[in-house]
């Protein structure tokens, strides 16, 4: 993970992490409806 962190930009991890969080929130909202 640390070796990849040097090659892959930090913004990529931030965007991917936020997309995963949004996906989980969206799935939770769909199941609650």
N, CA, C and O atoms as a MOPAC input file, in Angstrom:
PM7 MOZYME 1SCF
protein

 N      0.85000 1    -1.20700 1     0.00000 1
 C      0.00000 1     0.00000 1     0.00000 1
 C      0.88100 1     1.25100 1     0.00000 1
 O      0.60500 1     2.20900 1    -0.72100 1
 N      1.93000 1     1.23700 1     0.80200 1
 C      2.81300 1     2.40500 1     0.86300 1
 C      3.58200 1     2.57300 1    -0.44000 1
 O      3.86800 1     3.69800 1    -0.85000 1
 N      3.92000 1     1.46000 1    -1.09800 1
 C      4.64200 1     1.53800 1    -2.37200 1
 C      3.73800 1     2.12600 1    -3.45000 1
 O      4.19200 1     2.90400 1    -4.29000 1
 N      2.44600 1     1.75100 1    -3.42500 1
 C      1.49500 1     2.27900 1    -4.40200 1
 C      1.20900 1     3.75400 1    -4.13900 1
 O      0.93300 1     4.51600 1    -5.06600 1
 N      1.27600 1     4.14600 1    -2.88200 1
 C      0.95800 1     5.53000 1    -2.51000 1
 C      1.88800 1     6.52100 1    -3.19800 1
 O      1.50100 1     7.66000 1    -3.45800 1
 N      3.11200 1     6.09400 1    -3.49300 1
 C      4.07400 1     6.98900 1    -4.14000 1
 C      3.75900 1     7.18100 1    -5.61800 1
 O      3.96900 1     8.26600 1    -6.16100 1
 N      3.25300 1     6.12900 1    -6.27800 1
 C      2.98100 1     6.22000 1    -7.71100 1
 C      1.59800 1     6.80800 1    -7.98000 1
 O      1.42300 1     7.61200 1    -8.89600 1
 N      0.62400 1     6.40000 1    -7.17700 1
 C     -0.75200 1     6.88200 1    -7.37500 1
 C     -0.94100 1     8.19800 1    -6.62700 1
 O     -0.57200 1     8.30100 1    -5.45700 1
 N     -1.51600 1     9.21300 1    -7.29400 1
 C     -1.74000 1    10.51400 1    -6.64100 1
 C     -2.67100 1    10.40500 1    -5.43300 1
 O     -3.47100 1     9.47500 1    -5.32500 1
 N     -2.54800 1    11.37600 1    -4.53400 1
 C     -3.37900 1    11.36500 1    -3.32500 1
 C     -4.83700 1    11.67300 1    -3.64700 1
 O     -5.74200 1    11.13700 1    -3.00700 1
 N     -5.07100 1    12.54400 1    -4.65100 1
 C     -6.45800 1    12.90700 1    -4.99100 1
 C     -7.24000 1    11.70000 1    -5.48100 1
 O     -8.45700 1    11.63400 1    -5.30900 1
 N     -6.53900 1    10.73200 1    -6.09800 1
 C     -7.22500 1     9.52500 1    -6.57000 1
 C     -7.81200 1     8.75300 1    -5.39500 1
 O     -8.94300 1     8.27200 1    -5.46000 1
 N     -7.02100 1     8.63600 1    -4.30200 1
 C     -7.50300 1     7.93400 1    -3.11300 1
 C     -8.67400 1     8.68200 1    -2.48100 1
 O     -9.63000 1     8.06400 1    -2.01200 1
 N     -8.59800 1    10.02700 1    -2.46900 1
 C     -9.66500 1    10.84300 1    -1.87600 1
 C    -10.95700 1    10.67300 1    -2.66900 1
 O    -12.02700 1    10.49200 1    -2.08900 1
 N    -10.85300 1    10.73200 1    -4.00800 1
 C    -12.03900 1    10.59800 1    -4.86200 1
 C    -12.63100 1     9.19500 1    -4.73000 1
 O    -13.84600 1     9.03700 1    -4.61200 1
 N    -11.76800 1     8.18000 1    -4.75000 1
 C    -12.24900 1     6.79800 1    -4.64500 1
 C    -12.93600 1     6.56700 1    -3.29400 1
 O    -13.99300 1     5.93900 1    -3.23100 1
 N    -12.33500 1     7.07300 1    -2.22400 1
 C    -12.89400 1     6.90000 1    -0.88100 1
 C    -14.25600 1     7.58100 1    -0.76000 1
 O    -15.18500 1     7.02300 1    -0.17500 1
 N    -14.37400 1     8.80900 1    -1.32500 1
 C    -15.64300 1     9.53600 1    -1.26100 1
 C    -16.71500 1     8.83600 1    -2.08700 1
 O    -17.88400 1     8.81300 1    -1.70000 1
 N    -16.31400 1     8.25500 1    -3.24300 1
 C    -17.28200 1     7.53900 1    -4.08100 1
 C    -17.79500 1     6.29400 1    -3.36500 1
 O    -18.97700 1     5.96500 1    -3.45800 1
 N    -16.90500 1     5.60000 1    -2.64800 1
 C    -17.31100 1     4.40700 1    -1.89800 1
 C    -18.29300 1     4.78600 1    -0.79500 1
 O    -19.28600 1     4.09000 1    -0.58100 1
 N    -18.02200 1     5.88700 1    -0.09400 1
 C    -18.90500 1     6.34800 1     0.98400 1
 C    -20.27500 1     6.72900 1     0.41400 1
 O    -21.30800 1     6.36500 1     0.97600 1
 N    -20.27700 1     7.46200 1    -0.70500 1
 C    -21.53100 1     7.85700 1    -1.33600 1
 C    -22.32100 1     6.63300 1    -1.78100 1
 O    -23.54500 1     6.60300 1    -1.65600 1
 N    -21.62200 1     5.61600 1    -2.30400 1
 C    -22.29200 1     4.39700 1    -2.76300 1
 C    -22.95900 1     3.67500 1    -1.59600 1
 O    -24.08800 1     3.20100 1    -1.71700 1
 N    -22.25000 1     3.59200 1    -0.45200 1
 C    -22.81100 1     2.92800 1     0.72200 1
 C    -24.02300 1     3.69600 1     1.25400 1
 O    -25.02000 1     3.08300 1     1.63600 1
 N    -23.94900 1     5.03000 1     1.28300 1
 C    -25.06600 1     5.84900 1     1.75700 1
 C    -26.26600 1     5.68800 1     0.82300 1
 O    -27.40600 1     5.59100 1     1.27800 1
 N    -25.99900 1     5.66100 1    -0.49300 1
 C    -27.07300 1     5.51800 1    -1.48000 1
 C    -27.75100 1     4.15800 1    -1.36100 1
 O    -28.97500 1     4.06500 1    -1.45400 1
 N    -26.95900 1     3.09800 1    -1.15400 1
 C    -27.52500 1     1.75200 1    -1.01700 1
 C    -28.35000 1     1.65300 1     0.26900 1
 O    -29.41200 1     1.03100 1     0.28200 1
 N    -27.86000 1     2.26600 1     1.34900 1
 C    -28.60300 1     2.27300 1     2.61000 1
 C    -29.92900 1     3.00900 1     2.44500 1
 O    -30.95000 1     2.57800 1     2.98100 1
 N    -29.91600 1     4.13900 1     1.69200 1
 C    -31.12700 1     4.92400 1     1.47800 1
 C    -32.13200 1     4.14200 1     0.64500 1
 O    -33.33700 1     4.21300 1     0.88800 1
 N    -31.63100 1     3.38800 1    -0.34800 1
 C    -32.51300 1     2.58800 1    -1.19900 1
 C    -33.14700 1     1.45300 1    -0.40700 1
 O    -34.32800 1     1.15400 1    -0.58800 1
 N    -32.37500 1     0.82000 1     0.46800 1
 C    -32.91500 1    -0.29900 1     1.24300 1
 C    -33.91800 1     0.20200 1     2.28300 1
 O    -34.89200 1    -0.48700 1     2.58500 1
 N    -33.69100 1     1.37600 1     2.82100 1
 C    -34.63400 1     1.93300 1     3.79900 1
 C    -35.94700 1     2.33300 1     3.13000 1
 O    -37.00900 1     2.24100 1     3.74600 1
 N    -35.88200 1     2.77400 1     1.88500 1
 C    -37.10800 1     3.10800 1     1.15500 1
 C    -37.82400 1     1.81600 1     0.76800 1
 O    -38.88400 1     1.86000 1     0.14300 1

